[in-house]
């Protein structure tokens, strides 16, 4: 520890490395903003046509980035207002179980019609593609029966 001691009595590795860092930073004493601007103006005077377009592009890009920094705090500052949920009661409380089941089967009929139209479209696409659609349907039905899937029986008075 004694070998890292300084004139002011500070010890440690950080203080020892600080002196070498500051020695390298002495090169900044020769840097001058005014001198840099003078060099830029001199360069632009020598070759004005060749330097004008790159200079304009550089200034334009930099200006655009500064513009984005200026407008950024003003973007997406709206306060979120949650939407109000409105509950609507479609049915009366006096509905019987039969009415409920009738409505459910009506919806099921609509779904069945939609599925039948899709199934027919797929069959026609399969026929156009050269597939044996009837054989594929028989195999699918056999697999459903093997899995034990059964179709729910429809009520007696149901007409779709």
MDTraj code that builds the backbone (N, CA, C; nanometers):
import mdtraj as md
import numpy as np

residues = "UNK UNK UNK UNK UNK UNK UNK UNK UNK UNK UNK UNK UNK UNK UNK UNK UNK UNK UNK UNK UNK UNK UNK UNK UNK UNK UNK UNK UNK UNK UNK UNK UNK UNK UNK UNK UNK UNK UNK UNK UNK UNK UNK UNK UNK UNK UNK UNK UNK UNK UNK UNK UNK UNK UNK UNK UNK UNK UNK UNK UNK UNK UNK UNK UNK UNK UNK UNK UNK UNK UNK UNK UNK UNK UNK UNK UNK UNK UNK UNK UNK UNK UNK UNK UNK UNK UNK UNK UNK UNK UNK UNK UNK UNK UNK UNK UNK UNK UNK UNK UNK UNK UNK UNK UNK UNK UNK UNK UNK UNK UNK UNK UNK UNK UNK UNK UNK UNK UNK UNK UNK UNK UNK UNK UNK UNK UNK UNK UNK UNK UNK UNK UNK UNK UNK UNK UNK UNK UNK UNK UNK UNK UNK UNK UNK UNK UNK UNK UNK UNK UNK UNK UNK UNK UNK UNK UNK UNK UNK UNK".split()
xyz = np.array([
    [0.0815, -0.1193, 0.0000],
    [0.0000, 0.0000, 0.0000],
    [0.0857, 0.1254, 0.0000],
    [0.2008, 0.1165, 0.0569],
    [0.2848, 0.2352, 0.0698],
    [0.3375, 0.2814, -0.0658],
    [0.3537, 0.1903, -0.1607],
    [0.4099, 0.2323, -0.2878],
    [0.3099, 0.3110, -0.3722],
    [0.1780, 0.3080, -0.3398],
    [0.0786, 0.3844, -0.4112],
    [0.0504, 0.5203, -0.3465],
    [0.1231, 0.5542, -0.2461],
    [0.0994, 0.6812, -0.1767],
    [0.1344, 0.7981, -0.2667],
    [0.0574, 0.9053, -0.2564],
    [0.0788, 1.0250, -0.3359],
    [0.1229, 1.1384, -0.2435],
    [0.1453, 1.2526, -0.3084],
    [0.1887, 1.3684, -0.2317],
    [0.0834, 1.4111, -0.1306],
    [-0.0474, 1.3991, -0.1710],
    [-0.1517, 1.4432, -0.0804],
    [-0.1920, 1.3352, 0.0198],
    [-0.1271, 1.2206, 0.0177],
    [-0.1533, 1.1154, 0.1147],
    [-0.2566, 1.0145, 0.0702],
    [-0.3138, 1.0280, -0.0504],
    [-0.4150, 0.9343, -0.0980],
    [-0.3483, 0.8040, -0.1394],
    [-0.4140, 0.6927, -0.1144],
    [-0.3605, 0.5621, -0.1534],
    [-0.4675, 0.4860, -0.2313],
    [-0.4273, 0.3854, -0.3056],
    [-0.5228, 0.3007, -0.3765],
    [-0.4918, 0.2943, -0.5246],
    [-0.5468, 0.1922, -0.5891],
    [-0.5212, 0.1709, -0.7306],
    [-0.5913, 0.2744, -0.8177],
    [-0.7095, 0.3199, -0.7784],
    [-0.7834, 0.4139, -0.8603],
    [-0.7086, 0.5460, -0.8697],
    [-0.6579, 0.5908, -0.7599],
    [-0.5834, 0.7162, -0.7592],
    [-0.4555, 0.7009, -0.8400],
    [-0.3935, 0.5845, -0.8348],
    [-0.2708, 0.5629, -0.9101],
    [-0.2984, 0.5670, -1.0600],
    [-0.4110, 0.5120, -1.1046],
    [-0.4447, 0.5121, -1.2462],
    [-0.4958, 0.6472, -1.2934],
    [-0.5432, 0.7296, -1.2040],
    [-0.5990, 0.8589, -1.2391],
    [-0.4947, 0.9504, -1.3020],
    [-0.3750, 0.9475, -1.2532],
    [-0.2689, 1.0343, -1.3040],
    [-0.2360, 1.0003, -1.4500],
    [-0.2289, 0.8714, -1.4838],
    [-0.1977, 0.8306, -1.6211],
    [-0.3120, 0.8700, -1.7149],
    [-0.4336, 0.8636, -1.6679],
    [-0.5495, 0.9018, -1.7489],
    [-0.5462, 1.0506, -1.7803],
    [-0.5146, 1.1301, -1.6827],
    [-0.5111, 1.2741, -1.7024],
    [-0.3970, 1.3159, -1.7944],
    [-0.2883, 1.2397, -1.7968],
    [-0.1771, 1.2701, -1.8863],
    [-0.2238, 1.2563, -2.0312],
    [-0.3045, 1.1531, -2.0599],
    [-0.3551, 1.1341, -2.1960],
    [-0.4544, 1.2439, -2.2337],
    [-0.5252, 1.2988, -2.1401],
    [-0.6267, 1.3996, -2.1682],
    [-0.5660, 1.5370, -2.1976],
    [-0.4383, 1.5531, -2.1808],
    [-0.3754, 1.6814, -2.2078],
    [-0.3767, 1.7165, -2.3551],
    [-0.4036, 1.6186, -2.4412],
    [-0.4084, 1.6475, -2.5832],
    [-0.5272, 1.7379, -2.6169],
    [-0.6303, 1.7429, -2.5328],
    [-0.7470, 1.8260, -2.5585],
    [-0.7182, 1.9749, -2.5416],
    [-0.6055, 2.0101, -2.4864],
    [-0.5740, 2.1521, -2.4686],
    [-0.5522, 2.2207, -2.6022],
    [-0.5186, 2.1433, -2.7085],
    [-0.4955, 2.2007, -2.8401],
    [-0.6234, 2.2100, -2.9237],
    [-0.7350, 2.1589, -2.8727],
    [-0.8602, 2.1585, -2.9472],
    [-0.9273, 2.2937, -2.9327],
    [-0.9762, 2.3479, -3.0473],
    [-1.0420, 2.4770, -3.0465],
    [-1.1628, 2.4713, -3.1393],
    [-1.2804, 2.5106, -3.0894],
    [-1.4009, 2.5101, -3.1715],
    [-1.3884, 2.6149, -3.2811],
    [-1.3353, 2.7304, -3.2490],
    [-1.3182, 2.8355, -3.3493],
    [-1.2254, 2.7929, -3.4607],
    [-1.1190, 2.7249, -3.4271],
    [-1.0254, 2.6756, -3.5289],
    [-1.0908, 2.5729, -3.6187],
    [-1.1733, 2.4877, -3.5621],
    [-1.2437, 2.3881, -3.6423],
    [-1.3402, 2.4524, -3.7397],
    [-1.4119, 2.5554, -3.6948],
    [-1.5038, 2.6254, -3.7844],
    [-1.4284, 2.6983, -3.8955],
    [-1.3146, 2.7564, -3.8618],
    [-1.2330, 2.8232, -3.9646],
    [-1.1867, 2.7235, -4.0704],
    [-1.1439, 2.6038, -4.0259],
    [-1.1017, 2.5011, -4.1209],
    [-1.2180, 2.4585, -4.2115],
    [-1.3378, 2.4460, -4.1559],
    [-1.4547, 2.4073, -4.2330],
    [-1.4877, 2.5131, -4.3389],
    [-1.4853, 2.6385, -4.2991],
    [-1.5148, 2.7480, -4.3924],
    [-1.4104, 2.7533, -4.5039],
    [-1.2860, 2.7333, -4.4684],
    [-1.1794, 2.7330, -4.5691],
    [-1.1999, 2.6190, -4.6686],
    [-1.2356, 2.5020, -4.6212],
    [-1.2593, 2.3867, -4.7080],
    [-1.3769, 2.4131, -4.8017],
    [-1.4829, 2.4729, -4.7495],
    [-1.5997, 2.5004, -4.8318],
    [-1.5703, 2.6082, -4.9368],
    [-1.4821, 2.7024, -4.9083],
    [-1.4466, 2.8066, -5.0046],
    [-1.3622, 2.7512, -5.1189],
    [-1.2797, 2.6540, -5.0913],
    [-1.1929, 2.5984, -5.1952],
    [-1.2723, 2.5167, -5.2968],
    [-1.3680, 2.4331, -5.2474],
    [-1.4444, 2.3433, -5.3343],
    [-1.5938, 2.3617, -5.3068],
    [-1.6526, 2.4727, -5.3442],
    [-1.7913, 2.4980, -5.3058],
    [-1.8912, 2.4041, -5.3726],
    [-1.8717, 2.3711, -5.4996],
    [-1.9681, 2.2866, -5.5692],
    [-1.9627, 2.1425, -5.5201],
    [-1.8434, 2.0953, -5.4914],
    [-1.8266, 1.9566, -5.4498],
    [-1.8685, 1.9346, -5.3053],
    [-1.8649, 2.0389, -5.2237],
    [-1.8943, 2.0228, -5.0820],
    [-2.0362, 2.0647, -5.0434],
    [-2.1072, 2.1318, -5.1329],
    [-2.2383, 2.1868, -5.0971],
    [-2.3409, 2.0771, -5.0718],
    [-2.3518, 1.9805, -5.1600],
    [-2.4541, 1.8768, -5.1446],
    [-2.4304, 1.7906, -5.0207],
    [-2.3093, 1.7404, -4.9966],
    [-2.2892, 1.6644, -4.8720],
    [-2.3152, 1.7481, -4.7468],
    [-2.2779, 1.8771, -4.7522],
    [-2.3017, 1.9623, -4.6358],
    [-2.4507, 1.9802, -4.6118],
    [-2.5269, 2.0034, -4.7195],
    [-2.6723, 2.0177, -4.7048],
    [-2.7357, 1.8888, -4.6534],
    [-2.6907, 1.7753, -4.7039],
    [-2.7435, 1.6476, -4.6552],
    [-2.7125, 1.6261, -4.5080],
    [-2.5901, 1.6571, -4.4687],
    [-2.5516, 1.6407, -4.3282],
    [-2.6336, 1.7329, -4.2384],
    [-2.6495, 1.8587, -4.2804],
    [-2.7293, 1.9514, -4.2004],
    [-2.8760, 1.9108, -4.1982],
    [-2.9277, 1.8636, -4.3109],
    [-3.0675, 1.8200, -4.3158],
    [-3.0944, 1.7009, -4.2259],
    [-3.0059, 1.6009, -4.2314],
    [-3.0228, 1.4822, -4.1455],
    [-3.0127, 1.5196, -3.9985],
    [-2.9150, 1.6006, -3.9650],
    [-2.8996, 1.6427, -3.8256],
    [-3.0201, 1.7244, -3.7798],
    [-3.0680, 1.8142, -3.8659],
    [-3.1849, 1.8944, -3.8312],
    [-3.3079, 1.8082, -3.8111],
    [-3.3227, 1.7057, -3.8956],
    [-3.4371, 1.6150, -3.8808],
    [-3.4317, 1.5406, -3.7481],
    [-3.3131, 1.4941, -3.7097],
    [-3.2987, 1.4233, -3.5814],
    [-3.3290, 1.5170, -3.4655],
    [-3.2805, 1.6421, -3.4709],
    [-3.3127, 1.7388, -3.3652],
    [-3.4623, 1.7671, -3.3610],
    [-3.5254, 1.7747, -3.4793],
    [-3.6699, 1.7961, -3.4851],
    [-3.7436, 1.6809, -3.4170],
    [-3.6985, 1.5581, -3.4417],
    [-3.7616, 1.4425, -3.3764],
    [-3.7457, 1.4491, -3.2247],
    [-3.6299, 1.4935, -3.1781],
    [-3.6108, 1.5082, -3.0335],
    [-3.7054, 1.6126, -2.9755],
    [-3.7352, 1.7156, -3.0534],
    [-3.8239, 1.8217, -3.0047],
    [-3.9681, 1.7732, -2.9971],
    [-4.0143, 1.6997, -3.0989],
    [-4.1555, 1.6590, -3.0989],
    [-4.1802, 1.5294, -3.0217],
    [-4.0775, 1.4550, -2.9870],
    [-4.0948, 1.3274, -2.9192],
    [-4.1726, 1.3380, -2.7877],
    [-4.1471, 1.4344, -2.7017],
    [-4.2242, 1.4391, -2.5766],
    [-4.3727, 1.4683, -2.5977],
    [-4.4089, 1.5190, -2.7140],
    [-4.5482, 1.5543, -2.7389],
    [-4.6270, 1.4413, -2.8041],
    [-4.5610, 1.3321, -2.8410],
    [-4.6262, 1.2215, -2.9093],
    [-4.6731, 1.1199, -2.8062],
    [-4.7898, 1.0627, -2.8299],
    [-4.8495, 0.9588, -2.7441],
    [-4.8625, 1.0045, -2.5989],
    [-4.9138, 1.1225, -2.5799],
    [-4.9319, 1.1727, -2.4432],
    [-5.0781, 1.1690, -2.4012],
    [-5.1656, 1.1085, -2.4831],
    [-5.3058, 1.1000, -2.4458],
    [-5.3223, 1.0101, -2.3246],
    [-5.4145, 1.0459, -2.2389],
    [-5.4430, 0.9676, -2.1192],
    [-5.5408, 0.8576, -2.1574],
    [-5.5105, 0.7367, -2.1178],
    [-5.5964, 0.6228, -2.1496],
    [-5.7253, 0.6313, -2.0685],
    [-5.8370, 0.6253, -2.1393],
    [-5.9672, 0.6241, -2.0734],
    [-6.0302, 0.4896, -2.1046],
    [-6.0512, 0.4067, -2.0033],
    [-6.1091, 0.2752, -2.0307],
    [-6.2514, 0.2894, -2.0844],
    [-6.2883, 0.1986, -2.1729],
    [-6.4214, 0.2040, -2.2313],
    [-6.5256, 0.1577, -2.1305],
    [-6.6425, 0.2140, -2.1426],
    [-6.7510, 0.1779, -2.0528],
    [-6.8160, 0.0501, -2.1045],
    [-6.8407, -0.0443, -2.0160],
    [-6.9031, -0.1702, -2.0517],
    [-7.0530, -0.1556, -2.0311],
    [-7.1291, -0.1871, -2.1354],
    [-7.2741, -0.1773, -2.1279],
    [-7.3300, -0.3190, -2.1341],
    [-7.4060, -0.3557, -2.0334],
    [-7.4681, -0.4872, -2.0299],
    [-7.6089, -0.4769, -2.0862],
    [-7.6426, -0.5665, -2.1772],
    [-7.7739, -0.5668, -2.2391],
    [-7.8416, -0.6983, -2.2052],
    [-7.9651, -0.6911, -2.1618],
    [-8.0404, -0.8123, -2.1311],
    [-8.1295, -0.8419, -2.2493],
    [-8.1069, -0.9563, -2.3158],
    [-8.1828, -0.9908, -2.4351],
    [-8.3089, -1.0709, -2.4037],
    [-8.3079, -1.1438, -2.2962],
    [-8.4184, -1.2340, -2.2688],
    [-8.4831, -1.1979, -2.1355],
    [-8.6065, -1.2334, -2.1259],
    [-8.6774, -1.2077, -2.0003],
    [-8.6430, -1.3170, -1.8998],
    [-8.6705, -1.2892, -1.7767],
    [-8.6402, -1.3862, -1.6711],
    [-8.7417, -1.5011, -1.6692],
    [-8.8518, -1.4863, -1.7406],
    [-8.9578, -1.5878, -1.7379],
    [-8.9403, -1.6933, -1.8465],
    [-8.8262, -1.6963, -1.9122],
    [-8.8060, -1.7948, -2.0178],
    [-8.8052, -1.9348, -1.9605],
    [-8.8701, -2.0256, -2.0317],
    [-8.8723, -2.1648, -1.9861],
    [-8.7508, -2.2385, -2.0426],
    [-8.7257, -2.3560, -1.9894],
    [-8.6139, -2.4372, -2.0378],
    [-8.6343, -2.4770, -2.1839],
    [-8.7587, -2.4984, -2.2237],
    [-8.7868, -2.5336, -2.3622],
    [-8.7504, -2.4187, -2.4569],
    [-8.7821, -2.2955, -2.4155],
    [-8.7465, -2.1804, -2.4984],
    [-8.5943, -2.1666, -2.5119],
    [-8.5256, -2.1898, -2.4024],
    [-8.3786, -2.1805, -2.4049],
    [-8.3203, -2.2862, -2.4979],
    [-8.3692, -2.4099, -2.4877],
    [-8.3181, -2.5168, -2.5734],
    [-8.3540, -2.4915, -2.7203],
    [-8.4716, -2.4355, -2.7464],
    [-8.5097, -2.4037, -2.8841],
    [-8.4135, -2.2999, -2.9425],
    [-8.3805, -2.1971, -2.8650],
    [-8.2859, -2.0967, -2.9133],
    [-8.1480, -2.1573, -2.9381],
    [-8.1051, -2.2444, -2.8502],
    [-7.9745, -2.3094, -2.8682],
    [-7.9723, -2.3943, -2.9945],
    [-8.0807, -2.4697, -3.0208],
    [-8.0843, -2.5534, -3.1403],
    [-8.0940, -2.4688, -3.2661],
    [-8.1592, -2.3525, -3.2589],
    [-8.1625, -2.2624, -3.3747],
    [-8.0218, -2.2163, -3.4103],
    [-7.9438, -2.1810, -3.3095],
    [-7.8055, -2.1408, -3.3336],
    [-7.7250, -2.2583, -3.3888],
    [-7.7494, -2.3783, -3.3348],
    [-7.6781, -2.4967, -3.3836],
    [-7.7129, -2.5250, -3.5293],
    [-7.8384, -2.5014, -3.5682],
    [-7.8772, -2.5203, -3.7089],
    [-7.8009, -2.4243, -3.7996],
    [-7.7866, -2.3002, -3.7566],
    [-7.7098, -2.2036, -3.8354],
    [-7.5648, -2.2481, -3.8505],
    [-7.5061, -2.2976, -3.7425],
    [-7.3677, -2.3467, -3.7488],
    [-7.3564, -2.4665, -3.8413],
    [-7.4555, -2.5575, -3.8353],
    [-7.4526, -2.6757, -3.9215],
    [-7.4615, -2.6377, -4.0684],
    [-7.5468, -2.5382, -4.1022],
    [-7.5584, -2.4930, -4.2406],
    [-7.4266, -2.4329, -4.2880],
    [-7.3626, -2.3531, -4.2015],
    [-7.2340, -2.2938, -4.2375],
    [-7.1288, -2.4013, -4.2606],
    [-7.1254, -2.5021, -4.1706],
    [-7.0272, -2.6101, -4.1854],
    [-7.0533, -2.6940, -4.3097],
    [-7.1818, -2.7146, -4.3439],
    [-7.2148, -2.7936, -4.4630],
    [-7.1685, -2.7210, -4.5892],
    [-7.1879, -2.5891, -4.5945],
    [-7.1416, -2.5129, -4.7106],
    [-6.9901, -2.5216, -4.7236],
    [-6.9200, -2.5116, -4.6117],
    [-6.7728, -2.5208, -4.6144],
    [-6.7285, -2.6606, -4.6573],
    [-6.7978, -2.7623, -4.6048],
    [-6.7628, -2.9003, -4.6391],
    [-6.7823, -2.9246, -4.7892],
    [-6.8910, -2.8723, -4.8461],
    [-6.9147, -2.8892, -4.9899],
    [-6.8090, -2.8159, -5.0721],
    [-6.7683, -2.6985, -5.0260],
    [-6.6630, -2.6251, -5.0975],
    [-6.5324, -2.7037, -5.0946],
    [-6.4997, -2.7635, -4.9807],
    [-6.3772, -2.8431, -4.9706],
    [-6.3854, -2.9684, -5.0578],
    [-6.5058, -3.0293, -5.0658],
    [-6.5208, -3.1475, -5.1510],
    [-6.5001, -3.1107, -5.2973],
    [-6.5566, -2.9977, -5.3387],
    [-6.5395, -2.9597, -5.4797],
    [-6.3933, -2.9267, -5.5094],
    [-6.3238, -2.8645, -5.4133],
    [-6.1810, -2.8374, -5.4313],
    [-6.1026, -2.9676, -5.4397],
    [-6.1401, -3.0658, -5.3567],
    [-6.0734, -3.1958, -5.3611],
    [-6.0956, -3.2673, -5.4928],
    [-6.2192, -3.2591, -5.5450],
    [-6.2475, -3.3228, -5.6748],
    [-6.1679, -3.2570, -5.7869],
    [-6.1583, -3.1220, -5.7809],
    [-6.0811, -3.0511, -5.8825],
    [-5.9340, -3.0918, -5.8746],
    [-5.8849, -3.1162, -5.7519],
    [-5.7448, -3.1535, -5.7332],
    [-5.7183, -3.2988, -5.7673],
    [-5.8227, -3.3769, -5.7930],
    [-5.8038, -3.5166, -5.8307],
    [-5.8073, -3.6123, -5.7131],
    [-5.8599, -3.5707, -5.5995],
    [-5.8674, -3.6588, -5.4826],
    [-5.9963, -3.7409, -5.4867],
    [-5.9924, -3.8558, -5.4205],
    [-6.1132, -3.9374, -5.4045],
    [-6.1819, -3.8910, -5.2760],
    [-6.2708, -3.7936, -5.2897],
    [-6.3333, -3.7281, -5.1756],
    [-6.4226, -3.8239, -5.0983],
    [-6.4939, -3.9108, -5.1695],
    [-6.5846, -4.0042, -5.1025],
    [-6.5065, -4.1016, -5.0148],
    [-6.3928, -4.1487, -5.0631],
    [-6.3092, -4.2404, -4.9833],
    [-6.2548, -4.1703, -4.8587],
    [-6.2118, -4.0451, -4.8752],
    [-6.1604, -3.9683, -4.7604],
    [-6.2699, -3.9480, -4.6573],
    [-6.3917, -3.9217, -4.7029],
    [-6.5034, -3.9018, -4.6099],
    [-6.5384, -4.0313, -4.5364],
    [-6.5341, -4.1433, -4.6069],
    [-6.5613, -4.2732, -4.5416],
    [-6.4562, -4.3034, -4.4355],
    [-6.3290, -4.2764, -4.4661],
    [-6.2227, -4.3003, -4.3678],
    [-6.2391, -4.2104, -4.2454],
    [-6.2747, -4.0835, -4.2671],
    [-6.2942, -3.9919, -4.1549],
    [-6.4106, -4.0367, -4.0673],
    [-6.5184, -4.0852, -4.1290],
    [-6.6339, -4.1332, -4.0522],
    [-6.5967, -4.2575, -3.9714],
    [-6.5176, -4.3471, -4.0312],
    [-6.4733, -4.4672, -3.9591],
    [-6.3848, -4.4291, -3.8399],
    [-6.2989, -4.3301, -3.8570],
    [-6.2141, -4.2859, -3.7455],
    [-6.2975, -4.2234, -3.6336],
    [-6.4009, -4.1470, -3.6689],
    [-6.4880, -4.0883, -3.5666],
    [-6.5600, -4.1972, -3.4878],
    [-6.6085, -4.2982, -3.5572],
    [-6.6761, -4.4098, -3.4874],
    [-6.5786, -4.4867, -3.3991],
    [-6.4547, -4.5045, -3.4460],
    [-6.3534, -4.5769, -3.3676],
    [-6.3200, -4.5010, -3.2398],
    [-6.3212, -4.3686, -3.2458],
    [-6.2948, -4.2886, -3.1255],
    [-6.4146, -4.2850, -3.0320],
    [-6.5303, -4.3277, -3.0797],
    [-6.6490, -4.3287, -2.9959],
    [-6.7298, -4.2001, -3.0017],
    [-6.7033, -4.1177, -3.1009],
    [-6.7799, -3.9941, -3.1139],
    [-6.9173, -4.0255, -3.1704],
    [-7.0178, -3.9709, -3.1074],
    [-7.1540, -3.9893, -3.1558],
    [-7.2164, -3.8512, -3.1727],
    [-7.3067, -3.8394, -3.2687],
    [-7.3738, -3.7134, -3.2920],
    [-7.4916, -3.7033, -3.1949],
    [-7.5095, -3.5860, -3.1406],
    [-7.6174, -3.5635, -3.0464],
    [-7.7489, -3.5689, -3.1217],
    [-7.8457, -3.6395, -3.0646],
    [-7.9759, -3.6517, -3.1306],
    [-8.0498, -3.5199, -3.1266],
    [-8.1149, -3.4903, -3.2371],
    [-8.1894, -3.3659, -3.2482],
    [-8.3285, -3.3838, -3.1869],
    [-8.3851, -3.2755, -3.1371],
    [-8.5228, -3.2856, -3.0874],
    [-8.6188, -3.3239, -3.2006],
    [-8.7296, -3.3804, -3.1646],
    [-8.8223, -3.4367, -3.2636],
    [-8.8792, -3.3300, -3.3558],
    [-8.9161, -3.2142, -3.3063],
    [-8.9802, -3.1130, -3.3897],
    [-8.8838, -3.0143, -3.4542],
    [-8.7559, -3.0420, -3.4509],
    [-8.6573, -2.9474, -3.5020],
    [-8.6468, -2.9567, -3.6525],
    [-8.6610, -2.8419, -3.7192],
    [-8.6424, -2.8360, -3.8633],
    [-8.5400, -2.7254, -3.8906],
    [-8.4335, -2.7624, -3.9578],
    [-8.3295, -2.6631, -3.9894],
    [-8.3511, -2.6040, -4.1248],
])
top = md.Topology()
chain = top.add_chain()
for i, resn in enumerate(residues, 1):
    res = top.add_residue(resn, chain, resSeq=i)
    for name in ("N", "CA", "C"):
        top.add_atom(name, md.element.get_by_symbol(name[0]), res)
traj = md.Trajectory(xyz[None], top)
